[in-house]
Amino acid sequence: DTEVTQTPKHLVMGMTNKKSLKCEQHMGHRAMYWYKQKAKKPPELMFVYSYEKLSINESVPSRFSPECPNSSLLNLHLHALQPEDSALYLCASSQRSGGGNTGELFFGEGSRLTVL
Amino acid sequence: DAKTTQPTSMDCAEGRAANLPCNHSTISGNEYVYWYRQIHSQGPQYIIHGLKNNETNEMASLIITEDRKSSTLILPHATLRDTAVYYCIVSSGSNYQLIWGAGTKLIIKP
């Protein structure tokens, strides 16, 4: 199984809603990532978890709250988002957890978020 | 952290080799060069990566110049399914961060 599964594929939410994006991998990877991608732009790194601990937070606003319940799961909790947060949210995982050469990142298909 | 520069777009005829250049003139000694591609509305797909030596796998070849300031991704026999945005990325030497370039939109024409 070389898949990273993200749910939901599409999410529409209001600015006062609380929702969550979910990501799952069963490849035994020790690092998991959240990226944000706006239209016609490259993905931007948001968070990195290594061995279920948050190791990188790229100055992401607190309305985005990541969680790694176990080594296979990664969540992104959303609260009080703004319309400009509308984007494709990508989850990825890698076998290696370390600087420089993480090796191949496996990406999910993404969750497309629209904030009204 | 090193940044990358890529042409905005390129065309290539089907069946020909597609050569995609990338400049990373500020790359440091322990930073790797990665290539990913993203077909419309899908998640990025890993292609290849390298440090110093040229690399080849079933998808592509990666040629890194001796001074490591630039690289070229080669798709040896492009097909219509290779139409995508190709990202050249330099990994950060100190952490997991992959610094994504703006990408090259490669269009394969019949």
HADDOCK unambig.tbl for C-alpha pairs under 7 A between the chains (distance, minus, plus):
assign (segid A and resid 41 and name CA) (segid B and resid 102 and name CA) 6.57 0.50 0.50
assign (segid A and resid 42 and name CA) (segid B and resid 100 and name CA) 6.24 0.50 0.50
assign (segid A and resid 42 and name CA) (segid B and resid 101 and name CA) 6.84 0.50 0.50
assign (segid A and resid 42 and name CA) (segid B and resid 102 and name CA) 5.69 0.50 0.50
assign (segid A and resid 42 and name CA) (segid B and resid 103 and name CA) 6.97 0.50 0.50
assign (segid A and resid 43 and name CA) (segid B and resid 100 and name CA) 6.94 0.50 0.50
assign (segid A and resid 90 and name CA) (segid B and resid 43 and name CA) 6.99 0.50 0.50
assign (segid A and resid 98 and name CA) (segid B and resid 95 and name CA) 6.55 0.50 0.50
assign (segid A and resid 98 and name CA) (segid B and resid 96 and name CA) 6.16 0.50 0.50
assign (segid A and resid 99 and name CA) (segid B and resid 92 and name CA) 6.84 0.50 0.50
assign (segid A and resid 99 and name CA) (segid B and resid 93 and name CA) 5.77 0.50 0.50
assign (segid A and resid 99 and name CA) (segid B and resid 94 and name CA) 5.17 0.50 0.50
assign (segid A and resid 99 and name CA) (segid B and resid 95 and name CA) 3.93 0.50 0.50
assign (segid A and resid 99 and name CA) (segid B and resid 96 and name CA) 4.80 0.50 0.50
assign (segid A and resid 100 and name CA) (segid B and resid 30 and name CA) 6.67 0.50 0.50
assign (segid A and resid 100 and name CA) (segid B and resid 31 and name CA) 5.66 0.50 0.50
assign (segid A and resid 100 and name CA) (segid B and resid 32 and name CA) 6.44 0.50 0.50
assign (segid A and resid 100 and name CA) (segid B and resid 91 and name CA) 5.37 0.50 0.50
assign (segid A and resid 100 and name CA) (segid B and resid 92 and name CA) 5.31 0.50 0.50
assign (segid A and resid 100 and name CA) (segid B and resid 93 and name CA) 4.38 0.50 0.50
assign (segid A and resid 100 and name CA) (segid B and resid 94 and name CA) 6.33 0.50 0.50
assign (segid A and resid 100 and name CA) (segid B and resid 95 and name CA) 6.12 0.50 0.50
assign (segid A and resid 100 and name CA) (segid B and resid 96 and name CA) 6.13 0.50 0.50
assign (segid A and resid 101 and name CA) (segid B and resid 32 and name CA) 6.47 0.50 0.50
assign (segid A and resid 101 and name CA) (segid B and resid 91 and name CA) 6.98 0.50 0.50
assign (segid A and resid 102 and name CA) (segid B and resid 96 and name CA) 6.43 0.50 0.50
assign (segid A and resid 104 and name CA) (segid B and resid 46 and name CA) 6.17 0.50 0.50
assign (segid A and resid 105 and name CA) (segid B and resid 46 and name CA) 6.57 0.50 0.50
assign (segid A and resid 107 and name CA) (segid B and resid 43 and name CA) 5.60 0.50 0.50
assign (segid A and resid 107 and name CA) (segid B and resid 44 and name CA) 6.05 0.50 0.50
assign (segid A and resid 107 and name CA) (segid B and resid 45 and name CA) 6.86 0.50 0.50
assign (segid A and resid 108 and name CA) (segid B and resid 43 and name CA) 5.56 0.50 0.50
assign (segid A and resid 109 and name CA) (segid B and resid 42 and name CA) 5.19 0.50 0.50
assign (segid A and resid 109 and name CA) (segid B and resid 43 and name CA) 4.33 0.50 0.50
assign (segid A and resid 110 and name CA) (segid B and resid 43 and name CA) 6.14 0.50 0.50
